[in-house]
Amino acid sequence: MTQFAVIKKVTAPDKVEVEVLRGTACGDDCESCGVCHYASKIRVEATNGVGAQLGDRVEIEARTSRILGAAVLVYVVPFILFFIGYAIAASFSLGEGMCMLVSFAAFGVGMGVAVAVGRRQKNNPITYNITRVIGHEAA
């Protein structure tokens, strides 16, 4: 998965901190709220194997499987467990209220699994590599 970023800080000879501008649903053209604009910028550390300098616009790459795996774990697994919990409770002919309670408990288990895996992966974060320099950002 590739994204465009700007180098904001040099942290080591081969490591830099880059600011990634993520796209938003409104296309960053919404003047009714400033929330999207500020939330759409994130900073990550990237390996600088191409000799990019401070202020350069660069293309960064991360393993797509790691990013998609994290997204599935956080967004899909809890909802699947929600529906499975409801189906299991309904198969025992429990009332509607109990079915909902079991489904929310299963959703909570899914979120707990996501948090536990996230904490476990803290020592093995998603890594980004600079693949090419696009240009220099005007100050």
N, C-alpha and C positions, 0 to 999 in steps of 0.2 A: 504494500500500500504506500503510495507516494503522496506527499503533501508539500506545499510551498511554505517557506519560513524565512525569517530574517534573523541573522546572528546578532544577539544583543550583548553577549558577554563571553570572553574567552576564559575558561576555567582551568585549562591545562594545555600543554602543547598540542595534544590531539583531541581535546574535548572542548565543546562550546555549548553555551546555552542559547537556544533558539526560541523565537516566539512564532508560534503557528497560528495563523488566522483561519479559524474554522468557519465554514459557511453556516448560515442560519436559515430557517424556514422563510424569513421575510427578506432574505438577500442582503441584509445589513442596510436596507434602505427605508427603515421604519423610523419616522421622526416622532411618533407618538410615545415611544418609550426608549430610554437609553440603555435598558438592561441587556438586550441582546448584544449590543456592540461590545460592552465590557466583558461579558461572559464568553464571548466567542474567541478570545485570545488566551492561549495557554502557553506556558514555558516548559520546555523539556530539554534534557541534555542529549547531545548528539555527538557521535564520533566524527571528527573532521579529518578525513583521509585525503581530501582534495586541496588542502591549503587555503580554504576560504578565510576571509578576514572579517573583522568587526564591521557590521553594517551591510554585509553582502546579502542579497536575496539568493536563497539556495533551495534546492529540491532535496527533501529528506525522505528516507524510505525505512519502513519497519516491516517485519514479517506479518503478512496479512493474516495468517492462521492464528497468531497470538492475539491480534486485535479482535478478530471475529470470535475467537474462543471466549475472550473476556466479555464481549457484548452478549453472547448467548448465555453465559453464566449469570450475568446480572439482569438481563431483560427477559429472557425466555424461560429459563428453568423455574423461577418462582411462579410464573403464571401457569406453566404446565402442571406444577404441583398443586396449584390452586384448584384447577379443574379436576385433577385426579382425586384430590381430597374430597371434593364435592361428589364425584361419582362413587367413590367408596362409601361415603356416608349414605348416599341415596340407595345404594345396593343393600344396605342394612335396614332400609325402610325407616330411617330417622326422619324426624320432622324437618321442615324447611329451616327453622332457626338453628338446629343442630348441624344440618348440612353446611350452612354458611359458617358456623363456628369451626367445623372441621376443615373447611376449605381455607379459611383465613389462617388457621394453625399450620396447615401444609404450606401456605404461602410464606409464613414466618420461618418455617424450616428451610425453605428455598433461599430466603434472604440470609439466613444464618450460614448456610453452606457457602453462599457467595462471599460473605464477609470472611469466613474461615479460610477459604481458598485465597482470597485477596491478601490476607495477612501472611499466609504461607508463601505467596509469590513475591512478597516485599523484597526478599533477598535475590530474586530473579526477575527484575522489572523488564518491561518491554524496552528494547534498545532501538535507537534510531541512528542511521548512518547518513551522512551527507553524500549524495551521489553526484551532484554537479552544482556549479555556481551559475546563476542566471544573470545576475547583474548587481549593481550597488544601489542601495536605497538612498534616495536624496534626503538630505537632512532638513 
